Amino acid sequence: MEKRFVRTLSQGVFGTTEIWVDTQTGVNYLFHQSGYAGGLTVLLDREGKPVISPLPVQETR
């Protein structure tokens, strides 16, 4: 079974910033976590439109 979301970027030591991509739509999501708090939002380009990756998307390790 294919994963619906794959992580394409992960960085940070004390706080984590990740980009997740929906494998069915290509829409990118930004996730940030720091301590016990975290948030997820659609990643937007400079025109305010969702960033969409070409499919299929490769997961990073």
Buried (B, 14 or more C-beta within 10 A) or exposed (E): EEEEBBBBEEEEEEEEEBBBBBBEEBBBBBBBBEEEEEEEEEBEEEEEEBBBBEEEBEEEE
